[in-house]
Amino acid sequence: MPSAQSALRVLGLAVPVLLAAAAPAAAAGGWSVAPSGGGRPSFYAEGAPGSVLQDTLSVTNPAGHPVTVRLSGTGVPVVFAAPDVRVPARTRADVPFTVTVPAGAAPGDRPGTLVAEDADGRTATVRVRLRVGGPALTALTVEHVIVHGDRIGYELVNRGTTVLVPKLAVHAEGVLGRDLLDRPPRTLPVRLAPGSRTELSEPWPDHPALDAVDVRLTATAAGGAHDTAGTRARFVPRGAVAGVAGASAAAVAAVALRLRARRREPMSEALSEEAELTGAAR
């Protein structure tokens, strides 16, 4: 016959358990949360799309007064058996919860967090790592490369099903074929979740003052993810731009004056002929 405690868990209720002499480390407000059973710093769940996974969160209150906390989840679909839990003094409450893997979820890792908050707004959290079953796919693309001033902007997109920590190599070549920039692959300070996109930029303070440059970015990541994209940029000194603009304006003005002079010549000839016919003095 099942015990009273196990029966309560089946009914989906928080189960108060008297603490032993050694209490878990207190978090905000003198209470703490942790995966039940001890020895786990976070939750790990794995299942196929559409499956429902179960586990238990422990809320520990070592203080001499009761505490009430509200439980919620972010990043993954979590449902608690008791979202509002009152934990008596020197007691631990074990709260069952379920994580439902979305039916159409792509295979890969999904990070999440369980959050407990008391009436004073103090919180404690536990991380959740949900792995959706299926074949792992690593895919990475480099998009929207642009040179703007002394920076090279671009976007990285994780088009696979696994978390990626990308590396980036940068190469730039001038109009005469000489290398202007050649940076070997380096690990970027980002973690790309499946389906996520991030905007980044590379500094280029010593770019040429006058040149037509082909810029090429190559991104790689573990598992064979690889992509290359580039753009062409033209560098022209500001003074040269002003000179070209001035010369263009002068040429336009000269053409306009010539057209105006040609329009006046026929009119002068017509006036002269009219004077001869009427006998007007010249």
Secondary structure, DSSP 8 states (H G I E B T S, - for coil): ---HHHHHHHTT--EEEE--SS-----GGG-EEEETTSS-SSEEEEE-TT-EEEEEEEEEE-SSS-EEEEEEEESS-EEES-SEEEE-TTEEEEEEEEEE--TT--SEEEEEEEEEEETTS-EEEEEEEEEE-S-----EEEEEEEEETTEEEEEEEE-SSS-B--EEEEEEE-TTS-EEEEEEEEE-S--B-TT-EEEEEEE-TT--SSEEEEEEEEEEETTTEEEEEEEEEEE--HHHHHHHHHHHHHHHHHHHHHHHHHHHHHHHHHHHHHHHHHT---
